[in-house]
Each structure stands twice: as C-alpha cells, then as structure tokens.
C-alpha cells in the first residue's frame, strides 16, 4: 500500500444483544470492542475506559453473568448474550445491594473505577456462590468470603484512590 491508497472500508455486522434486560440490535465494525459499543453506540457511559489493555478492570461488565473486561472483548463475540452494565445492576426503583453497601462504606473516592468494581463484585459473588475456588481458597469446596478471599478475587480491579479497605468491607457486607 502506498501513501495515496485508501484503506478498505470497515466490515460491519448487525448484532442482537440483550443489554441490561432490554433487547437491542446494533450495527458494529467487526473490530469494535464491547466497551466502545456500550459507550459510543448505546450511550451507556458507566463502564469506563481506563487502560484500554485489560489491566485495570474499570470497564468490567457481566456477559451471561460472567465478568469480562469489555475493552478486550469484541462485540461480535457476544452476539445473543445477556450483557449487564453498572446501569443495569439495580432495579428500576432500587439500588443493587452492592451499590447500597458501596455508598454505606464510602467504597469510592473519585468514582472512576466504581462501575467496574461493582460489576466485578457481582460476578465474583456469583462465582463464590457456585463454589468456584480462588488461589487463596483453602481446599476446593465452599469458599468463605473473608477479606483475603475478597481481595484475591477482586485483584483484577484497580482503584487509583486506594479505597480498597472500604471496597472489601462493602463486598463482605453483601456476601454475608
């Protein structure tokens, strides 16, 4: 290709998604990340673009109930999946228990990482309820969500403000 050549047009596809319990159809570039689709096409700006490399967790959402970093997930890979963002955690009239606990324990400072922390915590609690062990789980059955267990399971989510003790306390409260 020389400098005067034009680049080929992007390949787009129409996808069916369920986002926060609502069905939607969206046309996306096949190279587009789920994070960009959520923020730029669907106007759901709760999930944040932190590092854009999957290392900080600010963009964490749930896909079919499992935690994913949406900056590294191609939208075409989640066709027909149920996607939950921070905007969809609570009900229409109530906050999710994790959201309430984060407020009660002041588990955020600047709030930038909070949406990813909340989605990750919701996924983590579901994993623990299903009996998934972590690196620090003693044995392979019935993980107890003490502070060490919560910290290990949330280690993929960074907080630049250092609100970790309050985040752990909030999650521990909901885990009981």
PyMOL CGO cylinders between C-alpha atoms (Angstrom):
from pymol import cmd
from pymol.cgo import CYLINDER

trace = [
    CYLINDER, 0.00, 0.00, 0.00, 1.34, 3.43, -0.84, 0.3, 1, 1, 1, 1, 1, 1,
    CYLINDER, 1.34, 3.43, -0.84, 0.51, 6.74, 0.79, 0.3, 1, 1, 1, 1, 1, 1,
    CYLINDER, 0.51, 6.74, 0.79, -2.10, 7.57, -1.86, 0.3, 1, 1, 1, 1, 1, 1,
    CYLINDER, -2.10, 7.57, -1.86, -4.01, 4.31, -1.48, 0.3, 1, 1, 1, 1, 1, 1,
    CYLINDER, -4.01, 4.31, -1.48, -7.20, 4.31, 0.52, 0.3, 1, 1, 1, 1, 1, 1,
    CYLINDER, -7.20, 4.31, 0.52, -7.84, 1.88, 3.29, 0.3, 1, 1, 1, 1, 1, 1,
    CYLINDER, -7.84, 1.88, 3.29, -10.58, -0.69, 2.82, 0.3, 1, 1, 1, 1, 1, 1,
    CYLINDER, -10.58, -0.69, 2.82, -13.96, 0.15, 4.31, 0.3, 1, 1, 1, 1, 1, 1,
    CYLINDER, -13.96, 0.15, 4.31, -14.64, -1.44, 7.69, 0.3, 1, 1, 1, 1, 1, 1,
    CYLINDER, -14.64, -1.44, 7.69, -16.71, -4.59, 7.72, 0.3, 1, 1, 1, 1, 1, 1,
    CYLINDER, -16.71, -4.59, 7.72, -19.90, -4.12, 9.71, 0.3, 1, 1, 1, 1, 1, 1,
    CYLINDER, -19.90, -4.12, 9.71, -22.46, -6.60, 11.01, 0.3, 1, 1, 1, 1, 1, 1,
    CYLINDER, -22.46, -6.60, 11.01, -25.87, -6.34, 12.63, 0.3, 1, 1, 1, 1, 1, 1,
    CYLINDER, -25.87, -6.34, 12.63, -25.95, -7.98, 16.07, 0.3, 1, 1, 1, 1, 1, 1,
    CYLINDER, -25.95, -7.98, 16.07, -28.67, -8.87, 18.53, 0.3, 1, 1, 1, 1, 1, 1,
    CYLINDER, -28.67, -8.87, 18.53, -27.78, -8.16, 22.13, 0.3, 1, 1, 1, 1, 1, 1,
    CYLINDER, -27.78, -8.16, 22.13, -29.60, -8.04, 25.42, 0.3, 1, 1, 1, 1, 1, 1,
    CYLINDER, -29.60, -8.04, 25.42, -28.25, -5.11, 27.39, 0.3, 1, 1, 1, 1, 1, 1,
    CYLINDER, -28.25, -5.11, 27.39, -29.49, -4.62, 30.94, 0.3, 1, 1, 1, 1, 1, 1,
    CYLINDER, -29.49, -4.62, 30.94, -32.50, -6.81, 30.21, 0.3, 1, 1, 1, 1, 1, 1,
    CYLINDER, -32.50, -6.81, 30.21, -33.51, -4.96, 27.06, 0.3, 1, 1, 1, 1, 1, 1,
    CYLINDER, -33.51, -4.96, 27.06, -33.12, -6.46, 23.59, 0.3, 1, 1, 1, 1, 1, 1,
    CYLINDER, -33.12, -6.46, 23.59, -31.35, -4.31, 21.03, 0.3, 1, 1, 1, 1, 1, 1,
    CYLINDER, -31.35, -4.31, 21.03, -29.96, -4.57, 17.54, 0.3, 1, 1, 1, 1, 1, 1,
    CYLINDER, -29.96, -4.57, 17.54, -26.79, -2.69, 16.75, 0.3, 1, 1, 1, 1, 1, 1,
    CYLINDER, -26.79, -2.69, 16.75, -24.58, -2.37, 13.68, 0.3, 1, 1, 1, 1, 1, 1,
    CYLINDER, -24.58, -2.37, 13.68, -20.90, -2.56, 14.59, 0.3, 1, 1, 1, 1, 1, 1,
    CYLINDER, -20.90, -2.56, 14.59, -17.50, -2.69, 12.97, 0.3, 1, 1, 1, 1, 1, 1,
    CYLINDER, -17.50, -2.69, 12.97, -16.24, -6.26, 13.39, 0.3, 1, 1, 1, 1, 1, 1,
    CYLINDER, -16.24, -6.26, 13.39, -13.14, -4.86, 15.15, 0.3, 1, 1, 1, 1, 1, 1,
    CYLINDER, -13.14, -4.86, 15.15, -15.11, -2.84, 17.70, 0.3, 1, 1, 1, 1, 1, 1,
    CYLINDER, -15.11, -2.84, 17.70, -14.76, -3.54, 21.41, 0.3, 1, 1, 1, 1, 1, 1,
    CYLINDER, -14.76, -3.54, 21.41, -17.79, -4.14, 23.58, 0.3, 1, 1, 1, 1, 1, 1,
    CYLINDER, -17.79, -4.14, 23.58, -16.74, -1.12, 25.66, 0.3, 1, 1, 1, 1, 1, 1,
    CYLINDER, -16.74, -1.12, 25.66, -16.88, 1.16, 22.62, 0.3, 1, 1, 1, 1, 1, 1,
    CYLINDER, -16.88, 1.16, 22.62, -20.24, -0.27, 21.57, 0.3, 1, 1, 1, 1, 1, 1,
    CYLINDER, -20.24, -0.27, 21.57, -21.71, 0.28, 25.04, 0.3, 1, 1, 1, 1, 1, 1,
    CYLINDER, -21.71, 0.28, 25.04, -20.36, 3.81, 25.40, 0.3, 1, 1, 1, 1, 1, 1,
    CYLINDER, -20.36, 3.81, 25.40, -20.44, 5.19, 21.86, 0.3, 1, 1, 1, 1, 1, 1,
    CYLINDER, -20.44, 5.19, 21.86, -23.37, 3.40, 20.23, 0.3, 1, 1, 1, 1, 1, 1,
    CYLINDER, -23.37, 3.40, 20.23, -25.68, 2.65, 23.15, 0.3, 1, 1, 1, 1, 1, 1,
    CYLINDER, -25.68, 2.65, 23.15, -24.91, 5.68, 25.35, 0.3, 1, 1, 1, 1, 1, 1,
    CYLINDER, -24.91, 5.68, 25.35, -24.14, 3.56, 28.44, 0.3, 1, 1, 1, 1, 1, 1,
    CYLINDER, -24.14, 3.56, 28.44, -21.21, 5.51, 29.83, 0.3, 1, 1, 1, 1, 1, 1,
    CYLINDER, -21.21, 5.51, 29.83, -20.97, 3.85, 33.24, 0.3, 1, 1, 1, 1, 1, 1,
    CYLINDER, -20.97, 3.85, 33.24, -18.26, 1.44, 32.10, 0.3, 1, 1, 1, 1, 1, 1,
    CYLINDER, -18.26, 1.44, 32.10, -15.03, 3.37, 31.91, 0.3, 1, 1, 1, 1, 1, 1,
    CYLINDER, -15.03, 3.37, 31.91, -12.07, 3.22, 29.56, 0.3, 1, 1, 1, 1, 1, 1,
    CYLINDER, -12.07, 3.22, 29.56, -9.16, 3.09, 31.97, 0.3, 1, 1, 1, 1, 1, 1,
    CYLINDER, -9.16, 3.09, 31.97, -6.09, 1.45, 30.50, 0.3, 1, 1, 1, 1, 1, 1,
    CYLINDER, -6.09, 1.45, 30.50, -7.70, 0.05, 27.31, 0.3, 1, 1, 1, 1, 1, 1,
    CYLINDER, -7.70, 0.05, 27.31, -5.46, -3.00, 27.80, 0.3, 1, 1, 1, 1, 1, 1,
    CYLINDER, -5.46, -3.00, 27.80, -7.50, -5.17, 30.18, 0.3, 1, 1, 1, 1, 1, 1,
    CYLINDER, -7.50, -5.17, 30.18, -5.29, -4.47, 33.18, 0.3, 1, 1, 1, 1, 1, 1,
    CYLINDER, -5.29, -4.47, 33.18, -7.31, -2.09, 35.36, 0.3, 1, 1, 1, 1, 1, 1,
    CYLINDER, -7.31, -2.09, 35.36, -10.85, -3.52, 35.37, 0.3, 1, 1, 1, 1, 1, 1,
    CYLINDER, -10.85, -3.52, 35.37, -12.60, -0.14, 35.03, 0.3, 1, 1, 1, 1, 1, 1,
    CYLINDER, -12.60, -0.14, 35.03, -14.52, -1.49, 32.02, 0.3, 1, 1, 1, 1, 1, 1,
    CYLINDER, -14.52, -1.49, 32.02, -15.71, -4.72, 33.68, 0.3, 1, 1, 1, 1, 1, 1,
    CYLINDER, -15.71, -4.72, 33.68, -19.23, -5.80, 32.74, 0.3, 1, 1, 1, 1, 1, 1,
    CYLINDER, -19.23, -5.80, 32.74, -21.11, -9.09, 33.04, 0.3, 1, 1, 1, 1, 1, 1,
    CYLINDER, -21.11, -9.09, 33.04, -21.69, -11.22, 29.95, 0.3, 1, 1, 1, 1, 1, 1,
    CYLINDER, -21.69, -11.22, 29.95, -24.12, -14.05, 30.66, 0.3, 1, 1, 1, 1, 1, 1,
    CYLINDER, -24.12, -14.05, 30.66, -23.35, -13.45, 34.35, 0.3, 1, 1, 1, 1, 1, 1,
    CYLINDER, -23.35, -13.45, 34.35, -19.57, -13.76, 33.99, 0.3, 1, 1, 1, 1, 1, 1,
    CYLINDER, -19.57, -13.76, 33.99, -17.09, -10.92, 34.46, 0.3, 1, 1, 1, 1, 1, 1,
    CYLINDER, -17.09, -10.92, 34.46, -15.34, -9.67, 31.33, 0.3, 1, 1, 1, 1, 1, 1,
    CYLINDER, -15.34, -9.67, 31.33, -13.14, -6.69, 30.61, 0.3, 1, 1, 1, 1, 1, 1,
    CYLINDER, -13.14, -6.69, 30.61, -15.13, -5.07, 27.85, 0.3, 1, 1, 1, 1, 1, 1,
    CYLINDER, -15.13, -5.07, 27.85, -12.15, -3.22, 26.35, 0.3, 1, 1, 1, 1, 1, 1,
    CYLINDER, -12.15, -3.22, 26.35, -10.71, -6.56, 25.21, 0.3, 1, 1, 1, 1, 1, 1,
    CYLINDER, -10.71, -6.56, 25.21, -14.00, -8.22, 24.24, 0.3, 1, 1, 1, 1, 1, 1,
    CYLINDER, -14.00, -8.22, 24.24, -15.10, -7.85, 20.64, 0.3, 1, 1, 1, 1, 1, 1,
    CYLINDER, -15.10, -7.85, 20.64, -18.78, -7.00, 20.34, 0.3, 1, 1, 1, 1, 1, 1,
    CYLINDER, -18.78, -7.00, 20.34, -19.18, -9.64, 17.60, 0.3, 1, 1, 1, 1, 1, 1,
    CYLINDER, -19.18, -9.64, 17.60, -18.18, -12.26, 20.20, 0.3, 1, 1, 1, 1, 1, 1,
    CYLINDER, -18.18, -12.26, 20.20, -21.22, -11.54, 22.38, 0.3, 1, 1, 1, 1, 1, 1,
    CYLINDER, -21.22, -11.54, 22.38, -24.00, -12.00, 19.79, 0.3, 1, 1, 1, 1, 1, 1,
    CYLINDER, -24.00, -12.00, 19.79, -27.20, -13.05, 21.62, 0.3, 1, 1, 1, 1, 1, 1,
    CYLINDER, -27.20, -13.05, 21.62, -25.51, -12.71, 25.03, 0.3, 1, 1, 1, 1, 1, 1,
    CYLINDER, -25.51, -12.71, 25.03, -27.05, -11.05, 28.10, 0.3, 1, 1, 1, 1, 1, 1,
    CYLINDER, -27.05, -11.05, 28.10, -24.88, -8.07, 28.99, 0.3, 1, 1, 1, 1, 1, 1,
    CYLINDER, -24.88, -8.07, 28.99, -25.19, -6.29, 32.33, 0.3, 1, 1, 1, 1, 1, 1,
    CYLINDER, -25.19, -6.29, 32.33, -23.50, -2.95, 32.93, 0.3, 1, 1, 1, 1, 1, 1,
    CYLINDER, -23.50, -2.95, 32.93, -23.47, -0.92, 36.13, 0.3, 1, 1, 1, 1, 1, 1,
    CYLINDER, -23.47, -0.92, 36.13, -26.60, 0.85, 34.83, 0.3, 1, 1, 1, 1, 1, 1,
    CYLINDER, -26.60, 0.85, 34.83, -28.42, -2.50, 34.88, 0.3, 1, 1, 1, 1, 1, 1,
    CYLINDER, -28.42, -2.50, 34.88, -27.30, -3.85, 38.27, 0.3, 1, 1, 1, 1, 1, 1,
    CYLINDER, -27.30, -3.85, 38.27, -30.10, -2.36, 40.30, 0.3, 1, 1, 1, 1, 1, 1,
    CYLINDER, -30.10, -2.36, 40.30, -33.80, -2.41, 39.59, 0.3, 1, 1, 1, 1, 1, 1,
    CYLINDER, -33.80, -2.41, 39.59, -35.85, 0.48, 38.27, 0.3, 1, 1, 1, 1, 1, 1,
    CYLINDER, -35.85, 0.48, 38.27, -36.75, 1.58, 41.79, 0.3, 1, 1, 1, 1, 1, 1,
    CYLINDER, -36.75, 1.58, 41.79, -33.87, 0.31, 43.92, 0.3, 1, 1, 1, 1, 1, 1,
    CYLINDER, -33.87, 0.31, 43.92, -30.13, 0.08, 44.04, 0.3, 1, 1, 1, 1, 1, 1,
    CYLINDER, -30.13, 0.08, 44.04, -28.37, -3.28, 43.93, 0.3, 1, 1, 1, 1, 1, 1,
    CYLINDER, -28.37, -3.28, 43.93, -27.25, -4.37, 47.43, 0.3, 1, 1, 1, 1, 1, 1,
    CYLINDER, -27.25, -4.37, 47.43, -23.63, -3.85, 46.34, 0.3, 1, 1, 1, 1, 1, 1,
    CYLINDER, -23.63, -3.85, 46.34, -24.39, -0.28, 45.29, 0.3, 1, 1, 1, 1, 1, 1,
    CYLINDER, -24.39, -0.28, 45.29, -26.01, 0.38, 48.67, 0.3, 1, 1, 1, 1, 1, 1,
    CYLINDER, -26.01, 0.38, 48.67, -23.04, -1.15, 50.50, 0.3, 1, 1, 1, 1, 1, 1,
    CYLINDER, -23.04, -1.15, 50.50, -20.55, 0.89, 48.46, 0.3, 1, 1, 1, 1, 1, 1,
    CYLINDER, -20.55, 0.89, 48.46, -22.39, 4.05, 49.49, 0.3, 1, 1, 1, 1, 1, 1,
    CYLINDER, -22.39, 4.05, 49.49, -22.66, 2.96, 53.13, 0.3, 1, 1, 1, 1, 1, 1,
    CYLINDER, -22.66, 2.96, 53.13, -18.95, 2.08, 53.36, 0.3, 1, 1, 1, 1, 1, 1,
    CYLINDER, -18.95, 2.08, 53.36, -17.74, 5.02, 51.25, 0.3, 1, 1, 1, 1, 1, 1,
    CYLINDER, -17.74, 5.02, 51.25, -16.14, 2.45, 48.92, 0.3, 1, 1, 1, 1, 1, 1,
    CYLINDER, -16.14, 2.45, 48.92, -15.32, 5.01, 46.26, 0.3, 1, 1, 1, 1, 1, 1,
    CYLINDER, -15.32, 5.01, 46.26, -13.48, 8.28, 46.15, 0.3, 1, 1, 1, 1, 1, 1,
    CYLINDER, -13.48, 8.28, 46.15, -13.23, 9.67, 42.64, 0.3, 1, 1, 1, 1, 1, 1,
    CYLINDER, -13.23, 9.67, 42.64, -15.70, 7.00, 41.45, 0.3, 1, 1, 1, 1, 1, 1,
    CYLINDER, -15.70, 7.00, 41.45, -13.93, 6.25, 38.18, 0.3, 1, 1, 1, 1, 1, 1,
    CYLINDER, -13.93, 6.25, 38.18, -13.31, 2.57, 38.95, 0.3, 1, 1, 1, 1, 1, 1,
    CYLINDER, -13.31, 2.57, 38.95, -16.60, 2.08, 40.83, 0.3, 1, 1, 1, 1, 1, 1,
    CYLINDER, -16.60, 2.08, 40.83, -18.71, 0.76, 37.90, 0.3, 1, 1, 1, 1, 1, 1,
    CYLINDER, -18.71, 0.76, 37.90, -16.10, -1.90, 37.14, 0.3, 1, 1, 1, 1, 1, 1,
    CYLINDER, -16.10, -1.90, 37.14, -15.66, -2.70, 40.83, 0.3, 1, 1, 1, 1, 1, 1,
    CYLINDER, -15.66, -2.70, 40.83, -19.43, -3.16, 41.23, 0.3, 1, 1, 1, 1, 1, 1,
    CYLINDER, -19.43, -3.16, 41.23, -19.83, -5.40, 38.17, 0.3, 1, 1, 1, 1, 1, 1,
    CYLINDER, -19.83, -5.40, 38.17, -16.76, -7.41, 39.15, 0.3, 1, 1, 1, 1, 1, 1,
    CYLINDER, -16.76, -7.41, 39.15, -18.04, -7.82, 42.71, 0.3, 1, 1, 1, 1, 1, 1,
    CYLINDER, -18.04, -7.82, 42.71, -21.44, -9.01, 41.45, 0.3, 1, 1, 1, 1, 1, 1,
    CYLINDER, -21.44, -9.01, 41.45, -19.75, -11.58, 39.21, 0.3, 1, 1, 1, 1, 1, 1,
    CYLINDER, -19.75, -11.58, 39.21, -17.35, -12.60, 41.97, 0.3, 1, 1, 1, 1, 1, 1,
    CYLINDER, -17.35, -12.60, 41.97, -20.18, -13.19, 44.43, 0.3, 1, 1, 1, 1, 1, 1,
    CYLINDER, -20.18, -13.19, 44.43, -21.93, -15.40, 41.88, 0.3, 1, 1, 1, 1, 1, 1,
    CYLINDER, -21.93, -15.40, 41.88, -18.72, -17.37, 41.28, 0.3, 1, 1, 1, 1, 1, 1,
    CYLINDER, -18.72, -17.37, 41.28, -18.22, -17.89, 45.02, 0.3, 1, 1, 1, 1, 1, 1,
    CYLINDER, -18.22, -17.89, 45.02, -21.87, -18.94, 45.42, 0.3, 1, 1, 1, 1, 1, 1,
    CYLINDER, -21.87, -18.94, 45.42, -21.26, -21.59, 42.75, 0.3, 1, 1, 1, 1, 1, 1,
    CYLINDER, -21.26, -21.59, 42.75, -18.28, -22.85, 44.76, 0.3, 1, 1, 1, 1, 1, 1,
    CYLINDER, -18.28, -22.85, 44.76, -15.51, -21.64, 42.45, 0.3, 1, 1, 1, 1, 1, 1,
    CYLINDER, -15.51, -21.64, 42.45, -12.22, -21.66, 44.40, 0.3, 1, 1, 1, 1, 1, 1,
    CYLINDER, -12.22, -21.66, 44.40, -9.59, -18.95, 44.13, 0.3, 1, 1, 1, 1, 1, 1,
    CYLINDER, -9.59, -18.95, 44.13, -5.86, -19.05, 44.65, 0.3, 1, 1, 1, 1, 1, 1,
    CYLINDER, -5.86, -19.05, 44.65, -6.30, -18.48, 48.40, 0.3, 1, 1, 1, 1, 1, 1,
    CYLINDER, -6.30, -18.48, 48.40, -9.31, -20.75, 48.95, 0.3, 1, 1, 1, 1, 1, 1,
    CYLINDER, -9.31, -20.75, 48.95, -8.34, -23.46, 51.44, 0.3, 1, 1, 1, 1, 1, 1,
    CYLINDER, -8.34, -23.46, 51.44, -9.46, -26.69, 49.83, 0.3, 1, 1, 1, 1, 1, 1,
    CYLINDER, -9.46, -26.69, 49.83, -11.77, -26.84, 46.86, 0.3, 1, 1, 1, 1, 1, 1,
    CYLINDER, -11.77, -26.84, 46.86, -15.21, -26.56, 48.40, 0.3, 1, 1, 1, 1, 1, 1,
    CYLINDER, -15.21, -26.56, 48.40, -17.32, -23.82, 49.93, 0.3, 1, 1, 1, 1, 1, 1,
    CYLINDER, -17.32, -23.82, 49.93, -15.09, -20.73, 49.75, 0.3, 1, 1, 1, 1, 1, 1,
    CYLINDER, -15.09, -20.73, 49.75, -15.52, -18.39, 52.71, 0.3, 1, 1, 1, 1, 1, 1,
    CYLINDER, -15.52, -18.39, 52.71, -15.50, -14.77, 51.60, 0.3, 1, 1, 1, 1, 1, 1,
    CYLINDER, -15.50, -14.77, 51.60, -13.16, -13.34, 54.22, 0.3, 1, 1, 1, 1, 1, 1,
    CYLINDER, -13.16, -13.34, 54.22, -11.00, -10.31, 53.48, 0.3, 1, 1, 1, 1, 1, 1,
    CYLINDER, -11.00, -10.31, 53.48, -8.16, -12.32, 51.90, 0.3, 1, 1, 1, 1, 1, 1,
    CYLINDER, -8.16, -12.32, 51.90, -10.58, -14.20, 49.65, 0.3, 1, 1, 1, 1, 1, 1,
    CYLINDER, -10.58, -14.20, 49.65, -12.33, -11.00, 48.55, 0.3, 1, 1, 1, 1, 1, 1,
    CYLINDER, -12.33, -11.00, 48.55, -9.03, -9.23, 47.86, 0.3, 1, 1, 1, 1, 1, 1,
    CYLINDER, -9.03, -9.23, 47.86, -7.78, -12.14, 45.76, 0.3, 1, 1, 1, 1, 1, 1,
    CYLINDER, -7.78, -12.14, 45.76, -11.00, -12.39, 43.77, 0.3, 1, 1, 1, 1, 1, 1,
    CYLINDER, -11.00, -12.39, 43.77, -11.08, -8.63, 43.15, 0.3, 1, 1, 1, 1, 1, 1,
    CYLINDER, -11.08, -8.63, 43.15, -7.38, -8.33, 42.30, 0.3, 1, 1, 1, 1, 1, 1,
    CYLINDER, -7.38, -8.33, 42.30, -8.11, -7.58, 38.64, 0.3, 1, 1, 1, 1, 1, 1,
    CYLINDER, -8.11, -7.58, 38.64, -9.78, -4.30, 39.54, 0.3, 1, 1, 1, 1, 1, 1,
    CYLINDER, -9.78, -4.30, 39.54, -7.55, -1.37, 40.43, 0.3, 1, 1, 1, 1, 1, 1,
    CYLINDER, -7.55, -1.37, 40.43, -8.50, 1.71, 42.44, 0.3, 1, 1, 1, 1, 1, 1,
    CYLINDER, -8.50, 1.71, 42.44, -6.14, 4.60, 41.96, 0.3, 1, 1, 1, 1, 1, 1,
    CYLINDER, -6.14, 4.60, 41.96, -7.55, 6.36, 45.03, 0.3, 1, 1, 1, 1, 1, 1,
    CYLINDER, -7.55, 6.36, 45.03, -6.80, 3.46, 47.36, 0.3, 1, 1, 1, 1, 1, 1,
    CYLINDER, -6.80, 3.46, 47.36, -10.33, 2.80, 48.62, 0.3, 1, 1, 1, 1, 1, 1,
    CYLINDER, -10.33, 2.80, 48.62, -9.57, -0.93, 48.88, 0.3, 1, 1, 1, 1, 1, 1,
    CYLINDER, -9.57, -0.93, 48.88, -10.39, -1.38, 52.60, 0.3, 1, 1, 1, 1, 1, 1,
    CYLINDER, -10.39, -1.38, 52.60, -13.82, 0.17, 52.08, 0.3, 1, 1, 1, 1, 1, 1,
    CYLINDER, -13.82, 0.17, 52.08, -14.43, -1.84, 48.89, 0.3, 1, 1, 1, 1, 1, 1,
    CYLINDER, -14.43, -1.84, 48.89, -13.61, -5.06, 50.74, 0.3, 1, 1, 1, 1, 1, 1,
    CYLINDER, -13.61, -5.06, 50.74, -15.87, -4.07, 53.66, 0.3, 1, 1, 1, 1, 1, 1,
    CYLINDER, -15.87, -4.07, 53.66, -18.76, -3.33, 51.29, 0.3, 1, 1, 1, 1, 1, 1,
    CYLINDER, -18.76, -3.33, 51.29, -18.40, -6.64, 49.48, 0.3, 1, 1, 1, 1, 1, 1,
    CYLINDER, -18.40, -6.64, 49.48, -18.04, -8.53, 52.77, 0.3, 1, 1, 1, 1, 1, 1,
    CYLINDER, -18.04, -8.53, 52.77, -21.30, -6.98, 54.00, 0.3, 1, 1, 1, 1, 1, 1,
    CYLINDER, -21.30, -6.98, 54.00, -23.19, -8.20, 50.92, 0.3, 1, 1, 1, 1, 1, 1,
    CYLINDER, -23.19, -8.20, 50.92, -21.51, -11.61, 50.98, 0.3, 1, 1, 1, 1, 1, 1,
    CYLINDER, -21.51, -11.61, 50.98, -22.96, -12.48, 54.41, 0.3, 1, 1, 1, 1, 1, 1,
]
cmd.load_cgo(trace, "trace")
